[in-house]
Amino acid sequence: GARLTHQQYEQEMQAIARDMNARAGGMEMLATAPSQESFAEMLRQLEELFSAGADRVGAVKPPEEIENAHETLAEALHEVGDILDEAADEAEDGDFFAAMAALQRAPDDFDAEVRGAIRDIRTAGFYIGDEGDWG
């Protein structure tokens, strides 16, 4: 399809960010999961949230001037989904330590990559929500 206009892009991306932010509180809750089953369930819910968010971002056809930053954001969100998927699989198999190890294998620069992409998009004059809105 055609590229979104500036306004359409902002509206679509803000909606995705709001949706993700409204449901992403689980990351902090992982540390206080009352049971291994709850931990696994929370991981799976977070994986689904990030994977769906990444798919939604990937389906957006951004204005040309921010295409690279937009693709970086979509790829980084997919990477989080993959990491959470692996951790959830381990937790569902009953291996809490392997689940934690999967989470710890997350790239150190992931946060910088997401925040950098959002800053690049904002620097180009597009407001897609605050950095913290993206999980």
N, CA, C and O atoms as CSV, one atom per row, in Angstrom:
chain,resi,resn,atom,element,x,y,z
A,1,GLY,N,N,0.817,-1.190,0.000
A,1,GLY,CA,C,0.000,0.000,0.000
A,1,GLY,C,C,0.855,1.247,0.000
A,1,GLY,O,O,2.085,1.193,0.035
A,2,ALA,N,N,0.176,2.347,-0.040
A,2,ALA,CA,C,0.844,3.641,-0.066
A,2,ALA,C,C,1.441,3.959,1.300
A,2,ALA,O,O,0.985,3.463,2.331
A,3,ARG,N,N,2.457,4.786,1.278
A,3,ARG,CA,C,3.050,5.243,2.536
A,3,ARG,C,C,2.033,6.096,3.291
A,3,ARG,O,O,1.208,6.790,2.697
A,4,LEU,N,N,2.119,6.021,4.607
A,4,LEU,CA,C,1.247,6.851,5.430
A,4,LEU,C,C,1.722,8.299,5.384
A,4,LEU,O,O,2.905,8.579,5.191
A,5,THR,N,N,0.785,9.196,5.564
A,5,THR,CA,C,1.153,10.603,5.698
A,5,THR,C,C,1.772,10.800,7.078
A,5,THR,O,O,1.724,9.914,7.931
A,6,HIS,N,N,2.343,11.958,7.274
A,6,HIS,CA,C,2.940,12.308,8.569
A,6,HIS,C,C,1.916,12.088,9.689
A,6,HIS,O,O,2.201,11.400,10.669
A,7,GLN,N,N,0.751,12.663,9.540
A,7,GLN,CA,C,-0.282,12.574,10.580
A,7,GLN,C,C,-0.777,11.146,10.761
A,7,GLN,O,O,-0.956,10.695,11.892
A,8,GLN,N,N,-0.998,10.432,9.672
A,8,GLN,CA,C,-1.458,9.048,9.777
A,8,GLN,C,C,-0.429,8.179,10.487
A,8,GLN,O,O,-0.778,7.332,11.309
A,9,TYR,N,N,0.835,8.397,10.164
A,9,TYR,CA,C,1.911,7.646,10.785
A,9,TYR,C,C,1.941,7.897,12.293
A,9,TYR,O,O,2.000,6.957,13.086
A,10,GLU,N,N,1.900,9.156,12.677
A,10,GLU,CA,C,1.908,9.484,14.105
A,10,GLU,C,C,0.731,8.837,14.818
A,10,GLU,O,O,0.901,8.250,15.886
A,11,GLN,N,N,-0.441,8.936,14.247
A,11,GLN,CA,C,-1.632,8.375,14.883
A,11,GLN,C,C,-1.526,6.864,15.043
A,11,GLN,O,O,-1.844,6.324,16.102
A,12,GLU,N,N,-1.081,6.187,13.997
A,12,GLU,CA,C,-0.970,4.731,14.046
A,12,GLU,C,C,0.077,4.291,15.059
A,12,GLU,O,O,-0.164,3.377,15.847
A,13,MET,N,N,1.225,4.931,15.042
A,13,MET,CA,C,2.308,4.542,15.951
A,13,MET,C,C,1.977,4.896,17.402
A,13,MET,O,O,2.323,4.143,18.312
A,14,GLN,N,N,1.318,6.020,17.628
A,14,GLN,CA,C,0.902,6.369,18.985
A,14,GLN,C,C,-0.098,5.352,19.514
A,14,GLN,O,O,-0.056,4.994,20.691
A,15,ALA,N,N,-0.990,4.887,18.659
A,15,ALA,CA,C,-1.967,3.873,19.077
A,15,ALA,C,C,-1.263,2.571,19.463
A,15,ALA,O,O,-1.621,1.938,20.455
A,16,ILE,N,N,-0.265,2.176,18.676
A,16,ILE,CA,C,0.486,0.958,18.993
A,16,ILE,C,C,1.227,1.132,20.325
A,16,ILE,O,O,1.202,0.242,21.176
A,17,ALA,N,N,1.878,2.274,20.497
A,17,ALA,CA,C,2.625,2.538,21.736
A,17,ALA,C,C,1.703,2.535,22.947
A,17,ALA,O,O,2.041,1.964,23.984
A,18,ARG,N,N,0.533,3.173,22.822
A,18,ARG,CA,C,-0.428,3.194,23.940
A,18,ARG,C,C,-0.864,1.787,24.294
A,18,ARG,O,O,-0.944,1.433,25.470
A,19,ASP,N,N,-1.143,0.991,23.287
A,19,ASP,CA,C,-1.596,-0.374,23.509
A,19,ASP,C,C,-0.510,-1.193,24.203
A,19,ASP,O,O,-0.787,-1.927,25.151
A,20,MET,N,N,0.710,-1.065,23.729
A,20,MET,CA,C,1.815,-1.808,24.341
A,20,MET,C,C,2.061,-1.335,25.769
A,20,MET,O,O,2.255,-2.153,26.669
A,21,ASN,N,N,2.055,-0.040,25.979
A,21,ASN,CA,C,2.323,0.516,27.300
A,21,ASN,C,C,1.247,0.104,28.299
A,21,ASN,O,O,1.546,-0.174,29.461
A,22,ALA,N,N,0.015,0.067,27.853
A,22,ALA,CA,C,-1.097,-0.282,28.741
A,22,ALA,C,C,-0.985,-1.724,29.231
A,22,ALA,O,O,-1.473,-2.056,30.311
A,23,ARG,N,N,-0.343,-2.576,28.440
A,23,ARG,CA,C,-0.281,-3.989,28.805
A,23,ARG,C,C,1.110,-4.474,29.183
A,23,ARG,O,O,1.273,-5.652,29.503
A,24,ALA,N,N,2.118,-3.607,29.158
A,24,ALA,CA,C,3.492,-4.050,29.384
A,24,ALA,C,C,3.915,-4.032,30.850
A,24,ALA,O,O,5.088,-4.274,31.138
A,25,GLY,N,N,3.035,-3.762,31.762
A,25,GLY,CA,C,3.402,-3.724,33.168
A,25,GLY,C,C,3.925,-5.048,33.693
A,25,GLY,O,O,4.461,-5.101,34.800
A,26,GLY,N,N,3.782,-6.102,32.933
A,26,GLY,CA,C,4.202,-7.424,33.369
A,26,GLY,C,C,5.688,-7.588,33.546
A,26,GLY,O,O,6.115,-8.461,34.302
A,27,MET,N,N,6.498,-6.784,32.881
A,27,MET,CA,C,7.948,-6.925,33.016
A,27,MET,C,C,8.364,-6.772,34.473
A,27,MET,O,O,9.160,-7.562,34.979
A,28,GLU,N,N,7.838,-5.776,35.137
A,28,GLU,CA,C,8.174,-5.570,36.539
A,28,GLU,C,C,7.573,-6.670,37.411
A,28,GLU,O,O,8.151,-7.037,38.434
A,29,MET,N,N,6.431,-7.190,37.014
A,29,MET,CA,C,5.747,-8.209,37.796
A,29,MET,C,C,6.451,-9.560,37.728
A,29,MET,O,O,6.216,-10.412,38.585
A,30,LEU,N,N,7.319,-9.781,36.721
A,30,LEU,CA,C,8.026,-11.056,36.617
A,30,LEU,C,C,8.830,-11.357,37.878
A,30,LEU,O,O,8.920,-12.503,38.319
A,31,ALA,N,N,9.409,-10.310,38.445
A,31,ALA,CA,C,10.263,-10.497,39.627
A,31,ALA,C,C,9.474,-10.960,40.844
A,31,ALA,O,O,10.050,-11.523,41.775
A,32,THR,N,N,8.169,-10.733,40.849
A,32,THR,CA,C,7.361,-11.098,42.014
A,32,THR,C,C,6.307,-12.155,41.685
A,32,THR,O,O,5.303,-12.280,42.386
A,33,ALA,N,N,6.544,-12.910,40.620
A,33,ALA,CA,C,5.589,-13.962,40.255
A,33,ALA,C,C,5.455,-14.939,41.410
A,33,ALA,O,O,6.462,-15.411,41.937
A,34,PRO,N,N,4.224,-15.253,41.815
A,34,PRO,CA,C,4.020,-16.114,42.985
A,34,PRO,C,C,4.362,-17.588,42.753
A,34,PRO,O,O,4.531,-18.344,43.709
A,35,SER,N,N,4.462,-17.993,41.492
A,35,SER,CA,C,4.767,-19.396,41.207
A,35,SER,C,C,5.461,-19.491,39.854
A,35,SER,O,O,5.462,-18.546,39.064
A,36,GLN,N,N,6.048,-20.656,39.610
A,36,GLN,CA,C,6.697,-20.880,38.323
A,36,GLN,C,C,5.674,-20.856,37.189
A,36,GLN,O,O,5.974,-20.398,36.086
A,37,GLU,N,N,4.474,-21.346,37.461
A,37,GLU,CA,C,3.418,-21.333,36.447
A,37,GLU,C,C,3.019,-19.898,36.104
A,37,GLU,O,O,2.814,-19.557,34.938
A,38,SER,N,N,2.913,-19.068,37.136
A,38,SER,CA,C,2.585,-17.654,36.902
A,38,SER,C,C,3.688,-16.962,36.124
A,38,SER,O,O,3.416,-16.160,35.230
A,39,PHE,N,N,4.926,-17.269,36.461
A,39,PHE,CA,C,6.078,-16.710,35.769
A,39,PHE,C,C,6.028,-17.074,34.287
A,39,PHE,O,O,6.211,-16.215,33.425
A,40,ALA,N,N,5.779,-18.351,33.996
A,40,ALA,CA,C,5.704,-18.807,32.606
A,40,ALA,C,C,4.554,-18.124,31.870
A,40,ALA,O,O,4.699,-17.720,30.716
A,41,GLU,N,N,3.423,-17.999,32.537
A,41,GLU,CA,C,2.265,-17.357,31.920
A,41,GLU,C,C,2.541,-15.883,31.618
A,41,GLU,O,O,2.167,-15.382,30.558
A,42,MET,N,N,3.198,-15.191,32.558
A,42,MET,CA,C,3.537,-13.780,32.342
A,42,MET,C,C,4.502,-13.618,31.170
A,42,MET,O,O,4.353,-12.712,30.350
A,43,LEU,N,N,5.491,-14.505,31.103
A,43,LEU,CA,C,6.430,-14.456,29.989
A,43,LEU,C,C,5.721,-14.649,28.662
A,43,LEU,O,O,6.000,-13.943,27.693
A,44,ARG,N,N,4.806,-15.603,28.618
A,44,ARG,CA,C,4.074,-15.872,27.370
A,44,ARG,C,C,3.226,-14.663,26.983
A,44,ARG,O,O,3.170,-14.297,25.809
A,45,GLN,N,N,2.570,-14.042,27.957
A,45,GLN,CA,C,1.760,-12.858,27.660
A,45,GLN,C,C,2.628,-11.712,27.141
A,45,GLN,O,O,2.243,-11.008,26.207
A,46,LEU,N,N,3.796,-11.530,27.750
A,46,LEU,CA,C,4.707,-10.480,27.286
A,46,LEU,C,C,5.224,-10.781,25.882
A,46,LEU,O,O,5.337,-9.884,25.047
A,47,GLU,N,N,5.537,-12.052,25.633
A,47,GLU,CA,C,5.989,-12.441,24.293
A,47,GLU,C,C,4.924,-12.120,23.258
A,47,GLU,O,O,5.226,-11.570,22.199
A,48,GLU,N,N,3.687,-12.459,23.561
A,48,GLU,CA,C,2.593,-12.186,22.628
A,48,GLU,C,C,2.415,-10.687,22.421
A,48,GLU,O,O,2.153,-10.238,21.305
A,49,LEU,N,N,2.556,-9.917,23.492
A,49,LEU,CA,C,2.432,-8.465,23.401
A,49,LEU,C,C,3.505,-7.879,22.487
A,49,LEU,O,O,3.195,-7.106,21.580
A,50,PHE,N,N,4.768,-8.246,22.725
A,50,PHE,CA,C,5.854,-7.686,21.926
A,50,PHE,C,C,5.809,-8.189,20.488
A,50,PHE,O,O,6.077,-7.428,19.559
A,51,SER,N,N,5.476,-9.452,20.297
A,51,SER,CA,C,5.396,-9.987,18.938
A,51,SER,C,C,4.273,-9.319,18.155
A,51,SER,O,O,4.447,-8.969,16.988
A,52,ALA,N,N,3.129,-9.144,18.793
A,52,ALA,CA,C,2.015,-8.468,18.122
A,52,ALA,C,C,2.369,-7.008,17.837
A,52,ALA,O,O,2.060,-6.495,16.761
A,53,GLY,N,N,3.011,-6.340,18.791
A,53,GLY,CA,C,3.434,-4.959,18.572
A,53,GLY,C,C,4.423,-4.857,17.429
A,53,GLY,O,O,4.325,-3.952,16.600
A,54,ALA,N,N,5.384,-5.786,17.377
A,54,ALA,CA,C,6.372,-5.801,16.301
A,54,ALA,C,C,5.693,-6.034,14.954
A,54,ALA,O,O,6.037,-5.394,13.961
A,55,ASP,N,N,4.731,-6.950,14.924
A,55,ASP,CA,C,3.999,-7.202,13.677
A,55,ASP,C,C,3.228,-5.968,13.234
A,55,ASP,O,O,3.208,-5.632,12.050
A,56,ARG,N,N,2.596,-5.298,14.185
A,56,ARG,CA,C,1.844,-4.083,13.853
A,56,ARG,C,C,2.776,-2.996,13.328
A,56,ARG,O,O,2.466,-2.340,12.334
A,57,VAL,N,N,3.913,-2.803,13.990
A,57,VAL,CA,C,4.874,-1.799,13.530
A,57,VAL,C,C,5.397,-2.185,12.146
A,57,VAL,O,O,5.518,-1.335,11.264
A,58,GLY,N,N,5.706,-3.468,11.964
A,58,GLY,CA,C,6.213,-3.931,10.677
A,58,GLY,C,C,5.226,-3.764,9.535
A,58,GLY,O,O,5.631,-3.630,8.380
A,59,ALA,N,N,3.944,-3.771,9.843
A,59,ALA,CA,C,2.913,-3.627,8.815
A,59,ALA,C,C,2.692,-2.171,8.400
A,59,ALA,O,O,2.045,-1.903,7.388
A,60,VAL,N,N,3.225,-1.239,9.178
A,60,VAL,CA,C,3.051,0.187,8.886
A,60,VAL,C,C,4.017,0.578,7.778
A,60,VAL,O,O,5.190,0.204,7.806
A,61,LYS,N,N,3.528,1.319,6.818
A,61,LYS,CA,C,4.353,1.835,5.711
A,61,LYS,C,C,4.686,3.288,6.048
A,61,LYS,O,O,3.887,4.186,5.783
A,62,PRO,N,N,5.873,3.521,6.635
A,62,PRO,CA,C,6.202,4.860,7.139
A,62,PRO,C,C,6.539,5.835,6.015
A,62,PRO,O,O,6.820,5.422,4.890
A,63,PRO,N,N,6.509,7.122,6.324
A,63,PRO,CA,C,7.032,8.096,5.363
A,63,PRO,C,C,8.493,7.763,5.060
A,63,PRO,O,O,9.213,7.266,5.926
A,64,GLU,N,N,8.914,8.030,3.864
A,64,GLU,CA,C,10.237,7.607,3.394
A,64,GLU,C,C,11.390,8.118,4.255
A,64,GLU,O,O,12.376,7.409,4.453
A,65,GLU,N,N,11.275,9.336,4.764
A,65,GLU,CA,C,12.402,9.923,5.492
A,65,GLU,C,C,12.707,9.232,6.822
A,65,GLU,O,O,13.773,9.458,7.394
A,66,ILE,N,N,11.814,8.414,7.315
A,66,ILE,CA,C,12.080,7.710,8.578
A,66,ILE,C,C,12.037,6.190,8.415
A,66,ILE,O,O,11.943,5.457,9.399
A,67,GLU,N,N,12.106,5.737,7.198
A,67,GLU,CA,C,11.983,4.307,6.931
A,67,GLU,C,C,13.036,3.483,7.677
A,67,GLU,O,O,12.701,2.449,8.255
A,68,ASN,N,N,14.291,3.913,7.676
A,68,ASN,CA,C,15.344,3.136,8.344
A,68,ASN,C,C,15.115,3.057,9.855
A,68,ASN,O,O,15.215,1.977,10.437
A,69,ALA,N,N,14.814,4.172,10.484
A,69,ALA,CA,C,14.569,4.180,11.925
A,69,ALA,C,C,13.346,3.334,12.253
A,69,ALA,O,O,13.336,2.614,13.251
A,70,HIS,N,N,12.325,3.420,11.422
A,70,HIS,CA,C,11.108,2.631,11.633
A,70,HIS,C,C,11.429,1.134,11.560
A,70,HIS,O,O,10.969,0.359,12.398
A,71,GLU,N,N,12.211,0.733,10.565
A,71,GLU,CA,C,12.581,-0.680,10.430
A,71,GLU,C,C,13.417,-1.144,11.612
A,71,GLU,O,O,13.260,-2.274,12.075
A,72,THR,N,N,14.306,-0.283,12.107
A,72,THR,CA,C,15.106,-0.621,13.285
A,72,THR,C,C,14.209,-0.875,14.478
A,72,THR,O,O,14.427,-1.826,15.229
A,73,LEU,N,N,13.202,-0.038,14.660
A,73,LEU,CA,C,12.266,-0.218,15.771
A,73,LEU,C,C,11.513,-1.539,15.636
A,73,LEU,O,O,11.396,-2.283,16.610
A,74,ALA,N,N,11.005,-1.839,14.449
A,74,ALA,CA,C,10.267,-3.086,14.237
A,74,ALA,C,C,11.156,-4.297,14.498
A,74,ALA,O,O,10.724,-5.251,15.144
A,75,GLU,N,N,12.389,-4.270,14.006
A,75,GLU,CA,C,13.309,-5.394,14.205
A,75,GLU,C,C,13.646,-5.588,15.681
A,75,GLU,O,O,13.713,-6.719,16.162
A,76,ALA,N,N,13.857,-4.491,16.391
A,76,ALA,CA,C,14.184,-4.584,17.813
A,76,ALA,C,C,13.013,-5.168,18.609
A,76,ALA,O,O,13.223,-5.968,19.520
A,77,LEU,N,N,11.797,-4.778,18.273
A,77,LEU,CA,C,10.624,-5.326,18.953
A,77,LEU,C,C,10.466,-6.815,18.651
A,77,LEU,O,O,10.089,-7.589,19.530
A,78,HIS,N,N,10.751,-7.217,17.417
A,78,HIS,CA,C,10.722,-8.649,17.074
A,78,HIS,C,C,11.764,-9.407,17.888
A,78,HIS,O,O,11.510,-10.520,18.348
A,79,GLU,N,N,12.934,-8.804,18.064
A,79,GLU,CA,C,13.992,-9.450,18.834
A,79,GLU,C,C,13.554,-9.673,20.282
A,79,GLU,O,O,13.822,-10.728,20.856
A,80,VAL,N,N,12.893,-8.698,20.865
A,80,VAL,CA,C,12.374,-8.866,22.227
A,80,VAL,C,C,11.362,-10.006,22.260
A,80,VAL,O,O,11.391,-10.840,23.165
A,81,GLY,N,N,10.473,-10.042,21.280
A,81,GLY,CA,C,9.499,-11.124,21.204
A,81,GLY,C,C,10.163,-12.492,21.129
A,81,GLY,O,O,9.713,-13.440,21.772
A,82,ASP,N,N,11.240,-12.597,20.340
A,82,ASP,CA,C,11.964,-13.868,20.215
A,82,ASP,C,C,12.599,-14.280,21.539
A,82,ASP,O,O,12.539,-15.447,21.926
A,83,ILE,N,N,13.202,-13.326,22.224
A,83,ILE,CA,C,13.834,-13.607,23.514
A,83,ILE,C,C,12.779,-14.056,24.525
A,83,ILE,O,O,12.980,-15.032,25.247
A,84,LEU,N,N,11.662,-13.344,24.571
A,84,LEU,CA,C,10.590,-13.704,25.503
A,84,LEU,C,C,9.985,-15.054,25.158
A,84,LEU,O,O,9.585,-15.798,26.053
A,85,ASP,N,N,9.912,-15.382,23.869
A,85,ASP,CA,C,9.392,-16.676,23.433
A,85,ASP,C,C,10.290,-17.803,23.940
A,85,ASP,O,O,9.807,-18.804,24.469
A,86,GLU,N,N,11.592,-17.629,23.773
A,86,GLU,CA,C,12.529,-18.640,24.263
A,86,GLU,C,C,12.425,-18.793,25.777
A,86,GLU,O,O,12.394,-19.911,26.291
A,87,ALA,N,N,12.372,-17.672,26.489
A,87,ALA,CA,C,12.265,-17.725,27.950
A,87,ALA,C,C,10.956,-18.384,28.371
A,87,ALA,O,O,10.940,-19.182,29.308
A,88,ALA,N,N,9.865,-18.062,27.692
A,88,ALA,CA,C,8.568,-18.661,28.030
A,88,ALA,C,C,8.582,-20.160,27.779
A,88,ALA,O,O,8.036,-20.928,28.572
A,89,ASP,N,N,9.210,-20.589,26.671
A,89,ASP,CA,C,9.311,-22.024,26.393
A,89,ASP,C,C,10.043,-22.743,27.525
A,89,ASP,O,O,9.608,-23.798,27.986
A,90,GLU,N,N,11.154,-22.163,27.963
A,90,GLU,CA,C,11.930,-22.773,29.049
A,90,GLU,C,C,11.106,-22.816,30.344
A,90,GLU,O,O,11.088,-23.829,31.042
A,91,ALA,N,N,10.434,-21.718,30.650
A,91,ALA,CA,C,9.628,-21.669,31.877
A,91,ALA,C,C,8.474,-22.667,31.809
A,91,ALA,O,O,8.157,-23.317,32.805
A,92,GLU,N,N,7.848,-22.792,30.645
A,92,GLU,CA,C,6.752,-23.752,30.494
A,92,GLU,C,C,7.248,-25.183,30.626
A,92,GLU,O,O,6.494,-26.073,31.020
A,93,ASP,N,N,8.529,-25.406,30.294
A,93,ASP,CA,C,9.130,-26.734,30.467
A,93,ASP,C,C,9.578,-26.970,31.907
A,93,ASP,O,O,10.099,-28.035,32.236
A,94,GLY,N,N,9.368,-25.956,32.771
A,94,GLY,CA,C,9.702,-26.098,34.178
A,94,GLY,C,C,11.121,-25.704,34.541
A,94,GLY,O,O,11.557,-25.954,35.664
A,95,ASP,N,N,11.843,-25.100,33.629
A,95,ASP,CA,C,13.233,-24.739,33.897
A,95,ASP,C,C,13.361,-23.228,34.094
A,95,ASP,O,O,13.646,-22.481,33.158
A,96,PHE,N,N,13.142,-22.804,35.334
A,96,PHE,CA,C,13.202,-21.388,35.691
A,96,PHE,C,C,14.574,-20.791,35.372
A,96,PHE,O,O,14.664,-19.679,34.851
A,97,PHE,N,N,15.636,-21.528,35.683
A,97,PHE,CA,C,16.985,-21.008,35.485
A,97,PHE,C,C,17.305,-20.833,34.002
A,97,PHE,O,O,17.965,-19.866,33.624
A,98,ALA,N,N,16.850,-21.748,33.169
A,98,ALA,CA,C,17.060,-21.604,31.725
A,98,ALA,C,C,16.256,-20.417,31.187
A,98,ALA,O,O,16.699,-19.719,30.276
A,99,ALA,N,N,15.072,-20.198,31.761
A,99,ALA,CA,C,14.264,-19.043,31.349
A,99,ALA,C,C,14.986,-17.749,31.693
A,99,ALA,O,O,15.029,-16.823,30.884
A,100,MET,N,N,15.547,-17.687,32.885
A,100,MET,CA,C,16.288,-16.487,33.293
A,100,MET,C,C,17.530,-16.303,32.428
A,100,MET,O,O,17.876,-15.177,32.071
A,101,ALA,N,N,18.200,-17.401,32.091
A,101,ALA,CA,C,19.382,-17.322,31.232
A,101,ALA,C,C,19.008,-16.788,29.850
A,101,ALA,O,O,19.757,-16.008,29.262
A,102,ALA,N,N,17.855,-17.205,29.335
A,102,ALA,CA,C,17.400,-16.702,28.040
A,102,ALA,C,C,17.170,-15.193,28.104
A,102,ALA,O,O,17.545,-14.461,27.188
A,103,LEU,N,N,16.558,-14.739,29.183
A,103,LEU,CA,C,16.324,-13.305,29.344
A,103,LEU,C,C,17.642,-12.540,29.451
A,103,LEU,O,O,17.764,-11.428,28.939
A,104,GLN,N,N,18.621,-13.138,30.115
A,104,GLN,CA,C,19.906,-12.470,30.292
A,104,GLN,C,C,20.736,-12.440,29.014
A,104,GLN,O,O,21.678,-11.655,28.910
A,105,ARG,N,N,20.400,-13.278,28.048
A,105,ARG,CA,C,21.121,-13.266,26.778
A,105,ARG,C,C,20.661,-12.134,25.861
A,105,ARG,O,O,21.173,-11.960,24.755
A,106,ALA,N,N,19.695,-11.379,26.341
A,106,ALA,CA,C,19.234,-10.227,25.553
A,106,ALA,C,C,20.429,-9.313,25.288
A,106,ALA,O,O,21.250,-9.086,26.177
A,107,PRO,N,N,20.524,-8.796,24.080
A,107,PRO,CA,C,21.669,-7.938,23.757
A,107,PRO,C,C,21.678,-6.680,24.620
A,107,PRO,O,O,20.644,-6.056,24.854
A,108,ASP,N,N,22.855,-6.334,25.078
A,108,ASP,CA,C,23.010,-5.159,25.933
A,108,ASP,C,C,22.582,-3.875,25.237
A,108,ASP,O,O,22.126,-2.930,25.881
A,109,ASP,N,N,22.731,-3.851,23.929
A,109,ASP,CA,C,22.434,-2.608,23.210
A,109,ASP,C,C,20.990,-2.519,22.743
A,109,ASP,O,O,20.621,-1.574,22.046
A,110,PHE,N,N,20.151,-3.518,23.129
A,110,PHE,CA,C,18.762,-3.487,22.671
A,110,PHE,C,C,18.061,-2.202,23.081
A,110,PHE,O,O,17.440,-1.532,22.257
A,111,ASP,N,N,18.165,-1.865,24.356
A,111,ASP,CA,C,17.481,-0.676,24.856
A,111,ASP,C,C,17.946,0.562,24.101
A,111,ASP,O,O,17.139,1.411,23.723
A,112,ALA,N,N,19.243,0.654,23.888
A,112,ALA,CA,C,19.789,1.802,23.155
A,112,ALA,C,C,19.286,1.805,21.717
A,112,ALA,O,O,19.040,2.870,21.151
A,113,GLU,N,N,19.130,0.631,21.122
A,113,GLU,CA,C,18.662,0.527,19.745
A,113,GLU,C,C,17.224,1.029,19.601
A,113,GLU,O,O,16.913,1.788,18.684
A,114,VAL,N,N,16.353,0.599,20.514
A,114,VAL,CA,C,14.955,1.039,20.482
A,114,VAL,C,C,14.874,2.538,20.737
A,114,VAL,O,O,14.230,3.270,19.986
A,115,ARG,N,N,15.526,2.982,21.791
A,115,ARG,CA,C,15.484,4.406,22.135
A,115,ARG,C,C,16.101,5.262,21.033
A,115,ARG,O,O,15.612,6.353,20.737
A,116,GLY,N,N,17.173,4.765,20.430
A,116,GLY,CA,C,17.798,5.498,19.331
A,116,GLY,C,C,16.865,5.625,18.134
A,116,GLY,O,O,16.780,6.689,17.521
A,117,ALA,N,N,16.166,4.545,17.801
A,117,ALA,CA,C,15.225,4.584,16.676
A,117,ALA,C,C,14.090,5.566,16.964
A,117,ALA,O,O,13.688,6.338,16.094
A,118,ILE,N,N,13.581,5.526,18.193
A,118,ILE,CA,C,12.503,6.448,18.558
A,118,ILE,C,C,13.002,7.885,18.521
A,118,ILE,O,O,12.294,8.773,18.047
A,119,ARG,N,N,14.219,8.123,19.017
A,119,ARG,CA,C,14.788,9.481,18.967
A,119,ARG,C,C,14.967,9.945,17.526
A,119,ARG,O,O,14.681,11.099,17.206
A,120,ASP,N,N,15.442,9.044,16.645
A,120,ASP,CA,C,15.617,9.403,15.234
A,120,ASP,C,C,14.283,9.768,14.596
A,120,ASP,O,O,14.201,10.718,13.818
A,121,ILE,N,N,13.253,9.023,14.922
A,121,ILE,CA,C,11.913,9.304,14.385
A,121,ILE,C,C,11.421,10.647,14.918
A,121,ILE,O,O,10.869,11.453,14.168
A,122,ARG,N,N,11.622,10.885,16.206
A,122,ARG,CA,C,11.192,12.158,16.805
A,122,ARG,C,C,12.004,13.336,16.268
A,122,ARG,O,O,11.456,14.415,16.041
A,123,THR,N,N,13.305,13.133,16.064
A,123,THR,CA,C,14.161,14.195,15.524
A,123,THR,C,C,13.700,14.597,14.126
A,123,THR,O,O,13.830,15.756,13.732
A,124,ALA,N,N,13.168,13.650,13.390
A,124,ALA,CA,C,12.646,13.944,12.052
A,124,ALA,C,C,11.286,14.640,12.106
A,124,ALA,O,O,10.702,14.952,11.068
A,125,GLY,N,N,10.784,14.882,13.322
A,125,GLY,CA,C,9.539,15.628,13.472
A,125,GLY,C,C,8.295,14.780,13.646
A,125,GLY,O,O,7.181,15.283,13.504
A,126,PHE,N,N,8.465,13.495,13.953
A,126,PHE,CA,C,7.334,12.593,14.135
A,126,PHE,C,C,7.240,12.218,15.602
A,126,PHE,O,O,8.208,11.716,16.174
A,127,TYR,N,N,6.093,12.452,16.220
A,127,TYR,CA,C,5.903,12.074,17.622
A,127,TYR,C,C,5.120,10.772,17.655
A,127,TYR,O,O,3.958,10.719,17.250
A,128,ILE,N,N,5.779,9.714,18.149
A,128,ILE,CA,C,5.146,8.381,18.182
A,128,ILE,C,C,4.986,7.880,19.612
A,128,ILE,O,O,4.819,6.682,19.839
A,129,GLY,N,N,5.039,8.792,20.572
A,129,GLY,CA,C,4.964,8.427,21.974
A,129,GLY,C,C,6.334,8.571,22.594
A,129,GLY,O,O,7.338,8.714,21.896
A,130,ASP,N,N,6.366,8.533,23.900
A,130,ASP,CA,C,7.632,8.629,24.616
A,130,ASP,C,C,8.371,7.297,24.547
A,130,ASP,O,O,7.768,6.253,24.299
A,131,GLU,N,N,9.672,7.345,24.768
A,131,GLU,CA,C,10.489,6.132,24.699
A,131,GLU,C,C,9.960,5.060,25.636
A,131,GLU,O,O,9.952,3.882,25.278
A,132,GLY,N,N,9.521,5.438,26.822
A,132,GLY,CA,C,9.008,4.471,27.788
A,132,GLY,C,C,7.698,3.829,27.389
A,132,GLY,O,O,7.304,2.818,27.970
A,133,ASP,N,N,7.018,4.391,26.414
A,133,ASP,CA,C,5.739,3.830,25.960
A,133,ASP,C,C,5.917,2.543,25.159
A,133,ASP,O,O,4.950,1.819,24.921
A,134,TRP,N,N,7.145,2.260,24.745
A,134,TRP,CA,C,7.401,1.124,23.859
A,134,TRP,C,C,7.907,-0.109,24.588
A,134,TRP,O,O,8.511,-0.990,23.975
A,135,GLY,N,N,7.664,-0.180,25.899
A,135,GLY,CA,C,8.005,-1.380,26.640
A,135,GLY,C,C,9.309,-1.293,27.356
A,135,GLY,O,O,9.713,-2.246,28.021
